Structure formats: C-alpha cells, structure tokens
Amino acid sequence: MIPLFKPSIGEEEINALMETFKTSWIGAGPKTVKFEEEFAKYLDVKYAIGVNSCTAALDLALKTLDIDGGEVIAPTLTFVSTFHAVMYNNAKPVFADINRGTLTIDVKDIEKKISKKTKAVILVHMGGQPCDMDSILKIAKSYNLYVVEDVAHALGGEYKNKKMGTFGEFGCFSFEAKKNMTTGDGGMIVTNNSDKVDRLKRLRWLGIDKDTWKRYGKKTKRHWYYEVPELGYKCHMNDIQAAIGLVQLKKLDEFNRKKRDIIKVYMNELKNIPWIELPEDVDLEKGCYWVFIIKVENRDDFVSYMLDNEITTGVHYMPVHLHPYYRRFKAYCPVAEEVWRKIVSLPLFPDMTEIQLEKVVNTIKKFKN
C-alpha cells in the first residue's frame, strides 16, 4: 500500500532520542530552549515558543489578543483546529470563502465579512500555498485587525522571499506526524512582539511564571519559588520532542525540495488529462507543499479506485461550516462548497520512491472517469 503521508525518520533522530533519554532531563528543558532558538533563527524572527500542537499555538496566540466577544475571520477550507481556537476564546467564527485555483482565502470575501466586531483574521496557507499577503495585510491595516498565520502546512515556504509565518502578529506551526517536519506531535508560536512572549510562556505552563527548567536548571537562592498570576494550560513542548525537532529542522529544506520534485512529475504527467484540474500558481522552484491537491469530478469513485489499487489518497477538507457543530453559524461560501466535493490529495512524502510515484501516475491515467 502506498501511503498518503510518511514521516522521514532516520538514525540521526533515533540517536538524538537516545542521547536525551540518557540525560536526567526529558521534560521541558535545555533541548526545548535550543530548538526554540534554532527555529527562530531559521525563520529570522525574535521569538519562538514551543507547545504541544498547532491547535494549542493558535489558542494561546488568540488568548494574548483578548478577542473575547469579538469576531474572527478565517477560511472555511481548513482543519477544524483553526476555528476551534476561535471558539476556545469565546469569539464568533466568521467563515470566509476561498480562491478556487489556490484554495487559499478569498481576499475580497475577507473585506465583505468584516464588521464592527471583527478583531482578527486567521490565514491558512492551504497545502503550503501562500496567501496573498500584500492584499491581506493592507486590509488588516485599514481595519486595525490582527493577523494570525496558521502555518501548519507551510513550514519552510516563502512569500516574496520572506518565510511564511513571519508576516502577522503570530505564526503558528505544526510538527504533527504527517507535517513538513515532525516531532511526533508538537507545535510552535513565533512572533517579533516582545510584549507577548512572557505571557505565552506562562499560558503554556499552567499560568506559572517560571517553568521547571528555569527553577531547577540553574541553582539559585529560592530557585523553587514561583507564582501563578493567571489561569494557564499544560501544553508545553518537552525535550523528547525537541530532540527530534532539532534533527528534523536541519533536514527540512531537503524534505521540501524532494516534495517539489515529486510535484513536478505530477504537474507534467497529469496536465493533459481533461478530467483533472490541477492547482494554480504552484511554485516549483521555492515552493513548500504539505499536500498536492487535484480536483476530480467523480471524486469518491476515484478515491475508491485508488484504494482498490493499493494507493491511499485523502480529502483536505470538508468546509468547517458544514460540520454539525458549526452549522448554527451562518456562512455563505459557495466556492468552497462546490470545490470540496472534487478535491483529492495525492501521495506526497520525501521518501517516496520513483517506483511508487510511477505507479500512482499510471494508475491515475487508467481511471475511467
């Protein structure tokens, strides 16, 4: 069976884990601090705060913006975490439609759905495709809105030679098992706003003003003492995750290059098939793609056919406003509602072999649409 995703884990990651296990510290500690520093350096930002998921990253980022009672706009074609974070913060979700060709948020629809209660816009670089940041930042400035980037799909990608995740107030990243790089699970918040950093670190560690490593990593008088100035959560990263992350981060650019090479084959081999609609504006030189999404009229038949031929595909995603929990919120997103019934993700992972890729392409060509 050819998988849809497959993490690329080698001896270096295993050795890094063994080294960490041999120390006396596997919770949040020196490896976590080092990973945060290296991650910030990679993105050329001032601060990176490790957490246990991108969901937590989005949640905590929004908490520092005090959006309670306000509205937050985000694209409906995304994973539910994007909107769950809005709900966790007692704000109202507002669903924006998408651009048909790129599957990213429709800039014009953002402006249509801004109200007096709008506090922020969450952008999703869908599948790794950059949003139209220039236009979005211009709108945000005009209406005095916060911009938060959900970069779960786009780690390592750029928009006009600047890393995605570094444009808004916060960038929120995922290291879940299937993502561009992995720590098994985990996430990161990045920002250049020094006023937010201390609070983010408190929020990820139960509201405590000094984490365990700060208290015990260096022995000082009354090193054990801490205070809890606010209610927080337990969603920090640990050194086991960070040890893997330090290795994976060094491999990230190569992972993304290998996936671009696979996408080049898909784009070339599938371009003349009339019943397939390929994505638009694909950057085959510097792009960073987590999934490769095509559109097929008989999507469900196609998915079943591929599975019968030992090839896993996926659907990313059903629009969030169509899920039972979110149906109570009014949403008008006709493009997303039409497109999602056609979208299908093809296998894409760094260690995909030429034989596997050839099988996927040849199997697609034989499908009787």
C-alpha positions as CSV (number, residue, x, y, z in Angstrom):
1,M,0.0,0.0,0.0
2,I,1.4,3.4,-1.0
3,P,0.6,5.8,1.9
4,L,-0.6,9.3,1.6
5,F,2.0,10.6,4.0
6,K,5.0,9.0,5.7
7,P,7.4,10.7,8.1
8,S,11.0,10.6,7.2
9,I,12.8,9.3,10.4
10,G,16.4,8.1,10.3
11,E,19.3,7.1,12.6
12,E,20.0,10.7,13.5
13,E,16.6,11.2,15.1
14,I,17.0,7.8,16.9
15,N,20.4,8.8,18.2
16,A,19.2,12.2,19.3
17,L,16.4,10.5,21.3
18,M,18.8,8.0,22.9
19,E,21.1,10.9,23.9
20,T,18.1,12.7,25.5
21,F,16.9,9.6,27.3
22,K,20.4,9.2,28.8
23,T,20.2,12.6,30.4
24,S,18.4,13.3,33.6
25,W,16.0,15.7,31.8
26,I,13.3,14.7,29.3
27,G,10.6,17.3,30.2
28,A,10.7,20.9,29.0
29,G,14.3,21.8,29.4
30,P,17.6,22.6,27.5
31,K,16.7,20.8,24.3
32,T,13.4,22.7,24.1
33,V,15.2,26.0,24.6
34,K,17.7,25.1,21.9
35,F,15.0,24.0,19.5
36,E,13.1,27.3,20.1
37,E,16.3,29.3,19.4
38,E,17.2,27.3,16.2
39,F,13.6,27.6,15.0
40,A,13.5,31.4,15.5
41,K,16.9,31.6,13.7
42,Y,15.6,29.6,10.8
43,L,12.6,31.9,10.3
44,D,14.5,35.1,11.1
45,V,12.2,36.0,14.0
46,K,12.9,37.1,17.5
47,Y,11.0,34.6,19.5
48,A,9.7,31.0,19.2
49,I,7.7,29.3,21.9
50,G,7.3,25.5,21.8
51,V,3.9,23.9,22.6
52,N,2.3,20.5,22.1
53,S,0.3,21.2,18.9
54,C,-0.6,23.8,16.4
55,T,-4.0,23.8,17.9
56,A,-2.5,25.0,21.2
57,A,-0.4,27.5,19.4
58,L,-3.5,29.1,17.8
59,D,-5.4,29.0,21.0
60,L,-2.7,30.7,23.1
61,A,-1.9,33.2,20.4
62,L,-5.5,34.3,20.3
63,K,-5.7,34.5,24.1
64,T,-3.0,37.2,24.1
65,L,-5.1,39.2,21.7
66,D,-8.1,39.4,24.0
67,I,-10.7,38.7,21.3
68,D,-13.4,37.6,23.8
69,G,-16.8,38.6,22.4
70,G,-15.4,39.7,19.1
71,E,-15.4,38.1,15.6
72,V,-12.5,36.3,13.9
73,I,-12.5,35.6,10.1
74,A,-10.8,32.5,8.7
75,P,-11.2,30.4,5.6
76,T,-13.7,27.6,5.8
77,L,-11.5,25.2,3.9
78,T,-9.2,24.3,6.7
79,F,-8.7,21.8,9.5
80,V,-11.2,22.3,12.4
81,S,-8.4,23.4,14.8
82,T,-8.3,26.8,13.1
83,F,-11.9,27.5,14.2
84,H,-11.8,25.5,17.4
85,A,-9.1,28.0,18.6
86,V,-11.6,30.8,17.9
87,M,-14.3,29.0,20.0
88,Y,-11.9,28.3,22.8
89,N,-11.6,32.1,23.2
90,N,-15.3,32.9,23.3
91,A,-15.2,34.7,19.9
92,K,-17.6,34.2,17.0
93,P,-16.2,32.4,13.9
94,V,-16.8,34.1,10.6
95,F,-16.3,31.8,7.6
96,A,-14.6,33.2,4.5
97,D,-14.7,31.6,1.1
98,I,-11.7,30.5,-0.9
99,N,-10.0,31.2,-4.2
100,R,-10.8,28.3,-6.5
101,G,-7.4,27.9,-8.1
102,T,-5.2,28.1,-5.0
103,L,-7.7,27.0,-2.3
104,T,-6.4,29.9,-0.1
105,I,-8.7,32.5,1.5
106,D,-10.6,34.8,-0.9
107,V,-9.2,38.3,-0.2
108,K,-12.4,40.1,-1.4
109,D,-14.5,37.9,0.8
110,I,-12.5,38.9,3.9
111,E,-13.4,42.6,3.3
112,K,-17.1,41.7,2.7
113,K,-17.3,39.9,6.1
114,I,-15.6,42.5,8.2
115,S,-17.9,44.0,10.8
116,K,-17.5,46.4,13.8
117,K,-16.9,43.4,16.0
118,T,-14.1,41.9,13.8
119,K,-10.9,41.6,15.9
120,A,-8.6,39.3,13.8
121,V,-8.1,37.3,10.6
122,I,-6.5,33.9,10.7
123,L,-4.8,32.9,7.4
124,V,-4.2,29.4,6.3
125,H,-1.5,28.7,3.8
126,M,-3.5,25.8,2.4
127,G,-1.4,22.8,1.5
128,G,1.6,25.1,1.5
129,Q,0.3,27.6,-1.0
130,P,0.9,31.2,0.2
131,C,-2.0,33.5,0.8
132,D,-2.0,36.9,-0.9
133,M,-0.2,38.5,2.0
134,D,0.2,42.0,0.5
135,S,-3.5,42.5,0.0
136,I,-4.4,40.9,3.3
137,L,-2.0,43.0,5.3
138,K,-3.3,46.1,3.6
139,I,-6.9,45.2,4.6
140,A,-5.8,44.4,8.1
141,K,-4.1,47.7,8.5
142,S,-7.1,49.6,7.1
143,Y,-9.5,48.0,9.6
144,N,-7.0,47.7,12.5
145,L,-7.2,43.9,12.6
146,Y,-4.7,41.4,14.0
147,V,-3.3,38.8,11.5
148,V,-2.5,35.3,12.7
149,E,-0.9,32.8,10.3
150,D,-1.9,29.2,10.5
151,V,1.3,27.7,9.0
152,A,0.6,24.1,9.8
153,H,1.0,23.2,6.1
154,A,3.7,25.6,5.1
155,L,6.9,25.4,7.2
156,G,9.8,26.4,5.1
157,G,7.8,28.1,2.4
158,E,8.2,31.8,1.4
159,Y,6.2,34.6,0.1
160,K,8.3,37.2,-1.8
161,N,11.5,35.9,-0.2
162,K,10.2,36.1,3.3
163,K,9.3,33.0,5.3
164,M,5.6,32.3,5.8
165,G,4.5,32.6,9.4
166,T,6.5,35.8,9.9
167,F,4.0,38.4,8.5
168,G,1.4,38.5,11.1
169,E,1.3,39.1,14.9
170,F,1.9,35.4,15.3
171,G,2.8,32.4,13.1
172,C,1.5,29.0,14.4
173,F,3.2,25.8,13.2
174,S,2.6,22.1,13.4
175,F,5.0,19.2,14.0
176,E,2.3,16.6,13.9
177,A,3.4,13.2,12.5
178,K,2.4,13.9,8.9
179,K,3.6,17.5,8.6
180,N,6.6,19.0,6.7
181,M,8.8,18.0,9.6
182,T,7.8,16.2,12.7
183,T,8.4,15.8,16.4
184,G,5.9,13.1,16.7
185,D,3.4,15.8,17.7
186,G,4.0,19.4,18.7
187,G,3.8,23.0,17.6
188,M,5.4,26.4,17.8
189,I,4.4,30.0,18.1
190,V,6.6,32.6,16.6
191,T,6.4,36.4,17.0
192,N,8.5,39.6,17.0
193,N,6.4,41.1,19.7
194,S,8.4,41.1,22.9
195,D,5.3,42.1,24.9
196,K,3.6,38.8,24.3
197,V,6.4,36.3,24.9
198,D,6.3,36.1,28.7
199,R,2.6,35.6,28.8
200,L,2.7,32.9,26.1
201,K,5.3,31.0,28.2
202,R,3.0,31.3,31.3
203,L,-0.1,30.2,29.4
204,R,1.6,27.1,28.1
205,W,2.7,26.1,31.6
206,L,-0.4,26.5,33.9
207,G,0.0,30.2,34.3
208,I,3.2,29.7,36.3
209,D,5.7,32.5,35.9
210,K,8.8,30.2,35.9
211,D,8.8,26.8,34.2
212,T,10.6,23.8,35.8
213,W,13.8,24.3,33.8
214,K,14.1,27.9,34.9
215,R,13.6,26.9,38.5
216,Y,15.9,23.9,38.6
217,G,18.2,24.2,35.6
218,K,20.3,26.7,37.5
219,K,20.5,26.6,41.3
220,T,19.9,29.9,42.9
221,K,18.6,31.0,46.2
222,R,14.9,30.2,46.4
223,H,15.1,28.6,43.0
224,W,11.9,26.6,43.8
225,Y,9.7,29.7,44.2
226,Y,7.1,30.6,41.6
227,E,3.8,32.5,41.4
228,V,0.6,32.0,39.3
229,P,-0.6,35.4,38.1
230,E,-3.3,33.9,35.7
231,L,-5.0,30.7,34.7
232,G,-3.0,28.7,32.2
233,Y,-2.8,25.4,30.4
234,K,-0.5,22.4,30.3
235,C,0.5,22.4,26.6
236,H,4.3,22.9,26.7
237,M,6.8,21.1,24.5
238,N,9.3,18.6,26.0
239,D,12.9,17.7,25.3
240,I,12.0,14.4,23.7
241,Q,10.0,16.2,21.0
242,A,12.7,19.0,20.8
243,A,15.5,16.4,20.3
244,I,13.7,15.1,17.2
245,G,12.9,18.6,16.1
246,L,16.5,19.8,16.2
247,V,17.4,17.0,13.7
248,Q,14.3,17.4,11.5
249,L,14.8,21.1,11.2
250,K,18.2,20.6,9.6
251,K,16.6,18.3,7.0
252,L,13.5,20.5,6.4
253,D,14.8,22.2,3.2
254,E,15.8,18.9,1.7
255,F,12.4,17.4,2.6
256,N,10.7,20.3,0.8
257,R,12.9,20.0,-2.2
258,K,12.2,16.3,-2.6
259,K,8.5,17.0,-2.5
260,R,8.8,19.7,-5.1
261,D,10.5,17.2,-7.4
262,I,7.5,14.8,-6.9
263,I,5.1,17.6,-7.6
264,K,7.0,18.5,-10.8
265,V,6.3,14.9,-12.0
266,Y,2.6,15.2,-11.1
267,M,2.2,18.5,-12.8
268,N,3.9,17.3,-16.0
269,E,2.3,13.9,-16.2
270,L,-1.3,14.9,-15.3
271,K,-1.5,18.2,-17.2
272,N,-3.2,16.8,-20.3
273,I,-5.8,14.7,-18.6
274,P,-9.1,16.5,-19.3
275,W,-10.9,15.3,-16.2
276,I,-8.3,16.6,-13.7
277,E,-8.0,20.2,-12.6
278,L,-4.5,21.0,-11.4
279,P,-3.7,23.6,-8.7
280,E,-2.8,27.1,-9.8
281,D,0.3,29.2,-9.0
282,V,2.4,26.2,-8.0
283,D,6.0,27.3,-7.2
284,L,8.2,24.5,-8.5
285,E,11.4,26.3,-7.6
286,K,11.0,27.5,-4.0
287,G,7.5,26.2,-3.0
288,C,6.8,24.3,0.1
289,Y,3.9,21.8,-0.1
290,W,2.4,19.6,2.5
291,V,-0.2,18.1,0.2
292,F,-0.8,18.1,-3.5
293,I,-4.4,18.6,-4.2
294,I,-6.2,18.0,-7.6
295,K,-9.8,18.3,-8.5
296,V,-11.8,15.4,-9.9
297,E,-15.5,15.3,-10.9
298,N,-16.2,11.8,-9.6
299,R,-14.0,12.2,-6.5
300,D,-15.5,9.5,-4.4
301,D,-15.3,6.9,-7.2
302,F,-11.7,8.0,-7.8
303,V,-10.7,7.6,-4.2
304,S,-12.2,4.1,-4.1
305,Y,-10.5,3.2,-7.3
306,M,-7.1,4.3,-6.0
307,L,-7.7,2.4,-2.8
308,D,-8.5,-0.8,-4.8
309,N,-5.1,-0.3,-6.4
310,E,-3.3,-0.1,-3.1
311,I,-2.9,3.7,-3.2
312,T,-4.0,5.9,-0.3
313,T,-5.5,9.4,-1.1
314,G,-7.2,11.9,1.1
315,V,-9.6,14.8,1.2
316,H,-8.4,18.1,2.7
317,Y,-11.0,19.2,3.8
318,M,-14.8,19.4,4.2
319,P,-15.5,23.1,4.8
320,V,-15.7,23.7,8.6
321,H,-19.1,25.4,8.4
322,L,-20.6,22.2,7.1
323,H,-19.7,20.2,10.2
324,P,-22.6,19.7,12.6
325,Y,-21.1,21.7,15.4
326,Y,-20.6,24.8,13.2
327,R,-23.9,24.7,11.2
328,R,-25.5,27.2,13.7
329,F,-23.3,29.9,12.3
330,K,-24.5,31.5,9.1
331,A,-22.0,31.1,6.3
332,Y,-22.0,31.8,2.6
333,C,-19.1,30.1,0.9
334,P,-20.2,28.9,-2.5
335,V,-16.8,28.2,-4.0
336,A,-15.7,26.1,-1.0
337,E,-19.0,24.2,-1.0
338,E,-18.6,23.4,-4.7
339,V,-14.8,22.7,-4.7
340,W,-14.5,20.4,-1.7
341,R,-16.6,17.7,-3.4
342,K,-13.9,17.5,-6.1
343,I,-10.7,17.8,-4.2
344,V,-8.4,14.9,-3.5
345,S,-4.9,14.8,-2.1
346,L,-2.3,12.5,-3.8
347,P,0.6,10.7,-2.0
348,L,3.4,13.1,-1.2
349,F,6.3,12.4,1.2
350,P,10.1,12.9,1.0
351,D,11.0,9.2,0.8
352,M,8.5,8.4,-1.9
353,T,10.3,6.2,-4.5
354,E,10.3,6.5,-8.2
355,I,8.6,3.2,-8.4
356,Q,5.8,4.4,-6.1
357,L,5.4,7.7,-8.0
358,E,5.3,5.9,-11.3
359,K,2.6,3.6,-10.0
360,V,0.5,6.5,-8.7
361,V,0.7,8.3,-12.1
362,N,0.0,5.3,-14.2
363,T,-2.9,4.2,-12.0
364,I,-4.5,7.7,-12.3
365,K,-4.2,7.6,-16.1
366,K,-6.1,4.3,-16.2
367,F,-9.1,5.7,-14.3
368,K,-12.3,5.6,-16.3
369,N,-13.8,8.9,-15.3
